[in-house]
Amino acid sequence: NTYGTASSVGKVRSSIIAYSGTAQPVYIMGEKGTGKDTVALYRYENSAFSDSPLYLVDCSEISGKRWSWLVQNPDSPLSGTGYTIHFRKVDALQEGQWNDLVQLMEQTGLRGRNRLLFSSELEPQQPLKNKAMNDWLLGRGGCLNLLLPPLRERQEDIPSLATLYINQLNSELGGQIIGFSPEALTTVQSYSWPQN
């Protein structure tokens, strides 16, 4: 089992809450659809920095020129203080970009001036995309690690999640749906959820 078991879900939930109050950077890992962005937003909203801006750097979308501006320009959020900065899909950075980021963190005190969040997407049953980067973040980078289990490993949570979504949709759409029939719930729980 690559990412943990269903019994670890309560521990992950406790860690999410506990990590919200810490100044240490947090590294969130999980498959597509496991809620990495939701966890990052929760940490931001429940941190001492929630009154300051949250900046999202989508590392899979950033071009060379935009990256250069981000790490070199004094007007960049990386030059500021008191922000929360989420490096989404950090494993998508090219080697030179990753080296720039490490150098910036080590030379400018970026970790001490801001709350940093990193996230990367795991592939089911596949090795980590960038083991050296992961090792640095969890070692010298001082990151706390949150490993989010895929839905197929937490199927006992499906009834609760279904109720939350139904309640949300009822509120948004003015509906009055009570819930799933027992047969439908059994079908939903027995599905493998390949994309979470």
PyMOL commands that set and color helices and strands:
alter all, ss='L'
color gray80, all
select helices_A, chain A and resi 6-20+36-45+64-72+77-79+90-92+95-108+110-113+131-138+151-153+155-173+182-190
alter helices_A, ss='H'
color red, helices_A
select strands_A, chain A and resi 26-31+54-58+84-88+115-122+144-148
alter strands_A, ss='S'
color yellow, strands_A
deselect
rebuild
show_as cartoon
